[in-house]
């Protein structure tokens, strides 16, 4: 066999088309007779709808149809899964609107401009209702109700079973109230859909072109909601300009577009504007009450957490992430013998919450890493040392945590040690001490974060196939769906490794339900370990069939035949061999093509981990934070292509640093978005971000043949708390103990001002009373619905 291509830095094969402008996105498809859809959206966060007058809009130039909820009669549903069935959302508002931007009517016209002009002519009679935007305030007994029939704004919740106090025996107690702010997803390409009805002779009633992470999931949900047999609907995702969790499921606008195309019998398309995208779905959004009990030597005794999760309007599933993956990862990388974890999911008059890169794991990691640093400060222990004293050890794996999660493999100290070496941690501490001794107003901060996360959770199965054609090339088909991660390159490497076929002769098929029979799509960093392993196993089956066929044709024993350098033949006898084209022709003539497909079931999730070191400089006079360096050592099991892994690390760091320092979606007291444009919502550019230094340790998993774990979300999870800890570390000599996310210049300046004035804010207050009344975990339909599928 030739040397393996795996482990090499292979450049991405999909990039030339993208950088040369040859990418095909939903909104630039050339569809004959396409009609354009736009929405009339509520300017109020909470109101009754007294009436909708569409008469003037319907008579406007170019308008083909104007729809309200009464016209389309679409059912209420949840776009991904149910947090609470009683909080389902109507695709077009019926009797009430519950957040600014909710769709009330839809206009279909010959051009986008005509549709937008007509939308301005729709008159909606609103009767304003009281608004609540703060999730803690929403849980108060006198809060304005989102759904009167619920009797409260508690959409779901769960608490740990009564029993031993997790803090019993603690010699030191660290308590803090943390905020993990609401974020917009902001992919390069917003949501977009084009629906093309089929003719009588077509196999499919509808072909839907969609910017999505999960084509098969969309088809399943749309079939259920709209009553279309799944085999009559073809879903195609062309190039997708980023997903990050925001393009999974069936959005309200999607079902309206499908319904309009069916009603009119003509193609209908919609692509959201940037302002629509910024206000369409959000992630994160938690208030966390954390108590950590320790011995005086730094050993952890136990932890109690009470989390208020903001669901937004209609109980967006993001509100329940603290109950699923957040709870599953509550122990992090540490030995914590007892954990109490209570979650209350609150309905508010704000944009519905969903998944954003990491989906529940970043929030829990931020909680843990912040309170660990606070414990180190309280005990006078270096942040490195307190982590090392409490790390789970390599010899303990597989290990089951206090909340019942079983980690497959890990070496947490190895990643931290490498990150510290790359950072020159001792040198940084010395420089920090020099600046402090000199009274510098440009303070240096060094922040650490060590994390473990769950990948391929909630569905560790995927479909893949490999077919060798008569031209000697291979075609890969897989049920995962790339939106920028480099699947075409990595999966081609797997086939090239097993079959010796050059990368340029390998075709990649994905994201089309007409040619890919099933698939879980992309989410939760699952693609390589599941889809890649399925392709790798299918390639092995093809290789074995090729050996058997060659042995038959050459009248040789199968054991004497090998696949080597793109040929299949007798070992050590080059002139007794076939190339792939010859063998594929022979297989075709025999009526048994060289092809294999299979569903790979990994049997469980994997648990990547890592450590980050962030270095920042803080101007004590202005509060401005400059990130100087960011060192990330992420362990995703076996690394198959370091170039692609590094790219995922770079992108993840950017989003993690952005949460730590800049990004926050805010509303005023009336529920009006205050950051609904990119002039107000700060997405960083390259000029804002520090130099990245990325590396990897490799701790393979035994759960799949590649030994691979996920990498897509890892760096985001590690970056945010590392930067937050660095900012606070820079101010520690002033007495600053905590700053909530994001560590904006204003917040930092205020913390410095207060500390220098001798004012140290109280970091704790009692959690809302609602926690005492939550159902015990594992009991109650709402709690089960919220956590079961995560």
N, C-alpha and C positions, 0 to 999 in steps of 0.2 A: 504494500500500500504506500501511496505517496504521503508525504508529511501532511498532518492535519491542518486545515485552514482555520479551525476553531482556535480562538484565543488571539488571533491576529487583528490588527487595526485596519479593517477593510472599509474603504470609503463607501458611502451610501450610493446605491445604484439608482434610487428614485430621485435624487436631487437635480440632475441635469434638466429634466422636464420642468421642475418647479422653478429653478433659477432663471430659466429661459422663457418663462411665461407660457409654457405649454400645459400648465395644470388645468384640469377641468373641474370647476366648482359649480354648485347648484345654481348660483345666481348668474353664471355666464353661459348656461346651456342654451343652445339655439333650438327652441321648441316652437314650431309653427303654430300661430294662432293663440299664443299664450296670453291669458288674462292676468291682471295684477290685482292682488288682494292687499287691502290695508285695513287697519282697525281704528275704531273710535274708542278711546280709552278714558277711563274715569279720571277727572282732575281732583277727586276727593278720596280720602282714605277710608271713609265709612259713610254710607248714605243709603237710604231707600230710593229705589227707582220708581217714580210715579208715572213715568211714561216716556216713550221714545218716538220721536217724529222723524221719519225718514223720507217724507214726501219730496222735499226740495232736493235732497241728495239723489233720490232715485231718478229725478228728471234732469240731472246735470249731464253735461256733454260726456260721452264715452262710457257712462255708467251702464253696466249690464245687470247688476243686481245689488240690492242692499239687504242684509240679513240681520235679524235680531234673534234672541234665544227662542222666541215663539215661532219663528220661521223654520229654523233648522231642527228644533226639538232634540238636541243632542243630550245624552245622559250626563249626569255629574260623574266624575271619576277622579282618581288620583293618577298623576302623570307617570309614576314609577311603581310604588307600592303603597299600601294603606298604612298611614300612621293611626288614623281613626276613621273608620268608614263613614261616620256621621259628619265628617268635615270635608267631604268630597267637593270638588270645584266644578261648576258649570263652565263649559268652554266659552260661552258668552253669558254675561251676568244676567240673572233673572230678576229677582225681587230686590237684591241688595248688592252693592259693591263693598269690597272689604280691604282694598289697598289702592293707592294711586297707581294708575297704569293698567288696571284690570280692564279687559276687553268687554265692551258693552254692545257694539255693533260691528259689522264687517261690510266693507264696500268692495265690489268687484268691478273693475273698469278695464278699458282697452289699453290704458297706459298707467304707469305708476303715478305720474303727475295728476292725471285725471282722478284716480282713486283717492289721492291725498286731498285734492281740492274738494271732492264730494264729501269726504269724511268731515270736513269742517262745517258742512251744511246740516249734519245730523244734530237734532236738538234733543237733549236728554233732560228731563225734569227730575232733579235730585232733591231729596229731603235729607239734609245733613244729620248725622248721628254722632254721638260722642266717640272719641278716638283714644286708643291706647297703643303706644309704640314701644314702651319699655317692657321687657318680658317679666321682670319682677313685679312691676306695677300691675301687669295683666293678671297676675295670680292673686291679687288682693280681692277680698270678698265684695267690694263695691266697684270693681272695674267694669267698664262697658263691655258687654258680651259680644263676641263674634257670632256665636250661634246660640240663640236663646234656648233652644231645646237641650243644650248640654248643661245649662245651669251654672257654668263656670268657663274660664278660658284654659282649663287644664285639658289638653288634647290627649295626653298619655303620660304615664309615669310608672315608676317602680322604685322600691327601696329594698335594701338588704334585709334578710330575715332578722327579727329581734334575737338577740343572743349576747354573746360576750362582747364587751366594749372593745373595739379594735385598738383603743388607745390605753387600755389597762396596763399598768406597769411602766408607763413612760416616765422617764426622769426629766425630760425636756419636751415641751409641746410648742410646735411652730404652727401658727394659724394665719391664714391670709385669704382675703377675698380677691379673686382674679377676674379680669374681663378678657375674653377672647373675641375680638371684634368681628362684626359682620363684614364680609368681603364680597365684591362682585367678581364674577368668573373671568370676564374680558378675554375670550379667545380672539385671535386675529380675525376670524370669520364669525359673524353672528349666526344665529339659527336661520335656516333657509329650507324651503320645501317647494318642489314643483310636482304637481299631480297631473298625470296624463291618462285620461280614460281610454280604454281599449275599444276596438270595434267588435262586431259580432264574431268575426273570424279569429280574433286574438285569443291566445291562451289565458291572458290575464285581463280581468275587468279593469284593473288600475295598475299603472306603473308609477311608483313614487320615488322621485329623486330627493334625497334627504341628506342634510349635513348631520350625521349621527355617529355615535360610538357603537351603537348596538342595532344593526338593521333587523335582525331576527326578533329582538325584543319589541321593536316598534311594530313589526308586522303582527306579532301576537297580541299586543295591546290594542292596536287599531282594529284587528279582527274582532276582538271581544267587545270593544266599545261601539263600533260602527256596524257590526253584524255582517262583515264581509268574510267569506271563507278564506282562510290564509293562503290556500293554494291558488286563489284568484287574484292575489295581490303580490306584485313584484316590488321589492324595495331595493334600491340601488344607492349606495353612498359613493359618490365620486371622490375627488380629493376633498379633504376636510381640513379646514384651517384651524386646528386646535379644538380640543374638547374640554379637558380638565374636569370632567364630571358634569358639565353643564349641558351635554348633548346626549343624555340617556333618557329613554322613555318617550311618552307621547304627550307633547305639550298641548295646551289648549288651542293654540293657533294651528297646530298640525291638524287636529280633527276638524276644525272649521274649513281649512283648505281642502281636505279630502271631501267633506260634505258638499262644499260649493262646486267642486269639479264634477262630482256625481250628479248633482242637481242640474247643472248646466250642460253636461256632456261635452265640456271643453277643458283644455288644460288651464290650470290655475296655479300661480306661483306667488310666494311670499318670501321676502327676506327682510329681517328686522333691521332697523336703524341702530346706530351705536347707542343712542339714548334708550331705545327700547331694550337693547341687550343689557345695558347696565342695570336696568330695573326689572329684568324678567325673572331672574333667579339668583339667590345669594347663597353663600356658604359660611361656615363657622358660626359665630353668634351664640356664645355661651357666657354665663356668669357662674363662676366656680368657687365654692367655699371648701377650702382644703385645710385639714388638720393632720399634721404629721407628728407621731410620737417617736421619740428616740431615747436611747441610753446616752449617758454623758460621753461615752467613747465613740459616738457617732453611729452606732448600730441602730437600724430601724426596728421599732417595735410594732407599729401598725399605722394605718392611715384611714381617715374618714373623709369622704368627699360628698358634697351635695351640689348638684349641678342643675342650674336653670337653663334649659335649652330653648332658644327662640325658634319657633316653627314658622313664624310669619303667618300670613293668611292661609286658610284652607289646610293647615297642618302639613305643610311641605315636609317631605320625608327627612330632610336634613336635620330637623329638630330632634329626630329619634336616634341620630348617630351616636349620641352619648350613651344610649341604652344598648346599642349593638357593638360596633367595633371599639367605641370609646371605653365601654365597660370591659370588653375582652382584653384590652391592652392596659388596664388600670395598674398593673404591677410594674410595667416597664421592664427595665433591665436589672431591677433590684430584687433582693431577697426581702420581701415584705410579708410577714407571716399572717397578718390579719388585715382585711380591707372591708370597709363599709362604703357602698357606692349607691347613692340615691339620685334619681333623675326626675325632674318635673318638666314636661314639655309644654310650653306656653304658646297660645294663639295671640298674635298681635296684628294690628292694622298696618302691615308692612309687606313687602315683597316675599312671596313664599320661599322657604329655605330648601336647598338641595345639597348635593355633594360638590365639594371643591377639592382639588388635588390633595389626597390623603384621607378625606371623608371620615372624620371622627378620630383618626389616629393623631393628627397634629395637635388637636385641642387637648388630648390627654397627655401627650408628651410635653406640651408647653406647661401644663399644670405641674407635672412631676418635676421637670427640670428647674422650674422657678422655685418650687418649695424646697428642693434639694439644695440649691444655692443659698436660700434663706437659712436653712438648717446649718450649713457650713459656717455662715457668718455668725449665727447665734452661738455656735460651739467653738468658734475660733479655729476651725479646721480648714485647710486648703480645699477648694472645690474638687480638685483632682482626688485628693485623699479620701474624702467622704464617699465619692463614687466607688473607688476601689474597695473600700471596706464593705460595701453593700452589694457589689456586683454578684450576679449568678455566675458560677464557675463552669468552664467547659466540660468538666467531668460529670456535671449534674444532668447534662442533656441526654435524651429529651426530658424536659422538666414541665410539670404541671403547676401552674401558678395558683395563688389563693382564690382566684375567681374561676378556676377550672379551665384555663387556656393552656394547651400543651405546645410549647415551643419545640421545634424540630432540632435545631442546632445553633450554637452560638459561641463566640469567644469575644466577649465585650471588652475586656481589658486590652486585647491585641489591637482593636480599632482605636481605642483611646490612646494607647501608647504610641501608635504610629502618627496620630494627629498631633500629639504633643511634640513629637520629634520634628515633624515637618514645620511646626509653628515656631520651634525654639522657645518653648514655654518659659524656661528659666530666664532666658534673655529678655523676653517680653516683660516678665515680672520685675527684672532689674531696671529696665527702662521706665516702667511705671513708677517704681520707687524713686528714681532720679528726678522725674518730673514733679512728683509730689514734694520731695525735699526742696526743690527749687521754687515751689509755689507757682508752677505753671498754670495758666488759665486754659490751656489746651490739654485736657486730661485724657490719659490713655486707659482704655478698658479692654479686658480680656474675658471673653465669655465662653463657657463650655456647654455642650449638650450631648448626652448619650441617649440613644433611643433604640427601641425595637418596634417593628410594625408587623402587621398581618397582611399578606398578599395572597391572592387567589382564594379568598375566603368566600363563603356563601355559594359555592358552585365550582368545585375543583374538577371540571370536566370540559373537554373541548374536542371538536372534530377537525380532522385534517386529512389531506390526500396528496399523493404524488403520482404523476403519470408521465412515463417516458414516451415521447412521440417518435414518429418515424423519421424525423429530421435529426434525431439524436439529442434534442433538447428535452427539458423536463418542464412540467407545469405543476406548480404547487397551488392548492386551494385550501383555505383555512377559514374557520368560523370566527376568529378574532378580526378586529377591524381597525386598521391603522389610521391615526389622525396626526401623524407627524413623528412617530417613534422609530421609524426605520425597519418595519417588519419585512419589507421586500428584501432588504439586504441580509438581515440576520437569518431569515428562514431559507434564503438561497444558499447561505453559507452551510447550513445544516445538510441540505441535499448535496451540495458540492463535496462536502466531507464524506458522505456515505457512498456517493455514486461516482465521484470524480468528474462530474459534468461541470464545465466552466460557468461562472456566475452569469456571464453575458448570454448563455444559452438556456437560462432558467426563467420561466415566466411565472408571474405571481398573480393569483386571482383571489379576491376577497370582496366582501361587502356587497354582494349581489345575491339575493335570495333565490334567483332563478338558476344559479349555477352552484351555489353553496347551500346544501340542503338544511343545515342547522348550524348554530353557533351561538356562543355567549357574548360575542362582541368584546369590546375592550373596556375595562374598568378594574380598579383594585390591583393594578400591576400584575395581571394574570397572563399576558399574551405569550411571552417566551416559554415560561415554565409549563403552560398547558398546551397552547397551540403549537409552539415550537417542538415540544416533546411529542405531540401527535404526528407532526410532519416527520420528525426524526425517526419515530417508530415505523411510520409508513414507508419511508425510504429504506429502512432495514428490510421490510417485507419485500419491496421491489428488488433489492439487491439479492435476496435469497432466491426469489423466483428467477431472476436473471441467471444466477449460478446454476440453478437446476436446468433451465432451458439450454444454456451453453453446454453443460455436461452432456445432455442428451444429444445435441447436435454434433458434439466433438467425440462422442462415445467415450467419455471420461467419467471418472468418479466425481461426485459433487465435491467431496473433500479436497480434490485436487484442483478445483476451479476457484479463482479469486477475482475480485473487482480491484483493479489497480490502474491508476492514471487514466481513467476514463475508458478502459477496456475490460472485457470479461473473458478470461481464458485460463488455460492450464498454467499452473505455477511454473515459472522458469522457462516457458516455451512461448516466446512472443509471437511466433507465426501461427500458433494454434489459439487464436483469440478473435473476438468480435468487438467492433465499436458499438456504441449504444444504438446508432441508427440501424445497423445491420440486425441487431438482436430484436429491436422493436418491430422491424418489418417481419421478421420470422414469427414473433409472438402474435402479430396482427393476423398473419396468414393462418396461424394455428387457431385463431378465434379466441385468444386469451391475451389481451393487451397487457403490457407491463405497467400495471397500476395497482395501487392499494389505497384504501381509506380505512380510517378507524376513529373511534372515540376513545380518547385517553382520559382515564379517571385517576387523578393523582391521589385521591383518598384523603385529602386534607390540605389545610393551608400551610404556607411556609412563612418564615419569620426573619426577614432581613433586619439588619441592624447597622449601627455605626456611631461615630462620634464626630462632632464639629467643633472647631475653634474659630471664634470670630474676634477680630481686632478692630476697635473703633477709636475715633478721636472725638471728644466732646468739647465744644467751645462753651466754657462755663458762663460767659457773658451773654450769649445769645441762645444757648440750648441746642445749637445746630450739631447734628451728629454726622460725622464723615466715616463711612466704613472703609477701613484701610486694607484689610486682608480677610479672606475667608478660606479656611482649610477644612476640607470634608474628606473623611475616610468612611466610605459606605461599603458594607459587605452585602452583596446580593448573590451569595453563593458563587458558583463557577461563572467567571466572566468569559463570554464567548466572543465579544467584539468590544475591546476597550474604548474604541472611538465612539461607539454608540452609547455605551455606559457613561462615558465622560460627558457626552452631550446631554443626557438625561440629568446628570448631576448639575451641570451648569444651569439648565432651565429650572430645575427644582430650587437651587440656591436663589436664583433671581426672585422667584415667587415667595420664598421663605423670608428673604431679607425685606422684600416689599411689605409683607405683613408686619414685620417687626418695626419698621420705621415710617411707613407712609400710607399704605392703603387702609381705608375705612369708609364703609358706606353709612351715611348718616341721614337721619330724618329729623324734621322739626317736630314740635309737640302736636301739630295737626296732621302728621303723617306725610308731609311733603318731602320728597327726596331733596337733599341738599348737595348731593354729589353725583348728579345724573348725567354729567358730561365729563369728558377727559380733561377739560379745563379745571374741574373741581376734584375729580378722583385721580389721584396721582399714581399712575402706572410708571415705574422707573424706566429710564433709558439706560443705554450702556454707560453714559457719562455719570450716572448716579451710583453705579454699582462698583464693588471692589474687585481687586484681582482675585481670581479663583485658583486655588491649589487643590486639585482633587486626586485622590488615590483610592485604592481598594485593598482590603483584606479579602480572602476567599475562603469561606466556610461552607462547603457544599451541603446541600440537603440530600437525604436518601429517598425523598418522595417522588422524584422523577428521574428519568435516565440522563438528563443533562446536568443534574446537580444544581440547577439554577433556581434562584428566587427573584422576586420582583425588584425593579430599580426605578420605576416611573415616578413614584411619590416620595422616595426615601429622603432625598436631599431637602425637599420642602419641609419635611417633618423635623429634621435636625437643625435646619438653618434658623428658623424663627426664634426658638428659645436661646440658641447660642448668641444671637445678636442682642436680644433683650437682656440677657445676663451680662453681656459685655457693656451695654450702656449703663446698667445699674452698678456694675463693678467700677466703672470710671468715676462714679460719684460716691462710692462707698466711704471714702475717707472724710466726706462731708457729713455722713450720717444718713444718707439716702438708703432706704431699705427696699423700695419697690416703686416701679412705674408701670402702669398698665399699658397694654398694646393699644395702638401703635405708639412707640416712643418718639412722638413728634417733637419738634423744636419747642413748641409752646409748653408741652407737658414737662419736658426736661428742664426748660428754663424756670418753670414754676417750682419744680422739685428742688433745684439748686437755690433759688431765692428763699424758699421756706427753710431749707436746711441751714443756710447761712444765717437766717434769722432765729434759729433755734426752734423752729416749728416742725415737728415730726408728726405727720398724719397718722391716725389710727387705721391700721390695715385690716381690721376685723369688725364685723357686725353680725348679729345673729341672722341666720338664713330665714327666708320666708316660712311661715307656719305651715304651709301646704305640705311640706315633706312628711310631717307626722301622720298625715292621712293617706299617703300613697299606698297602693296595693303592694304586698310583698312580691318580690321578683319571682316570676313563674306562675303567678295567679292573676287572672283577669284578662278579658279579651283585648282591651286596648293595649295593655302592656305587651301581650304576645304579638299583636299585629305590628307593633312598633319595632320589635327587636328580632323577630324570627328569621327574616330574610337577609340579615346583614352578615 
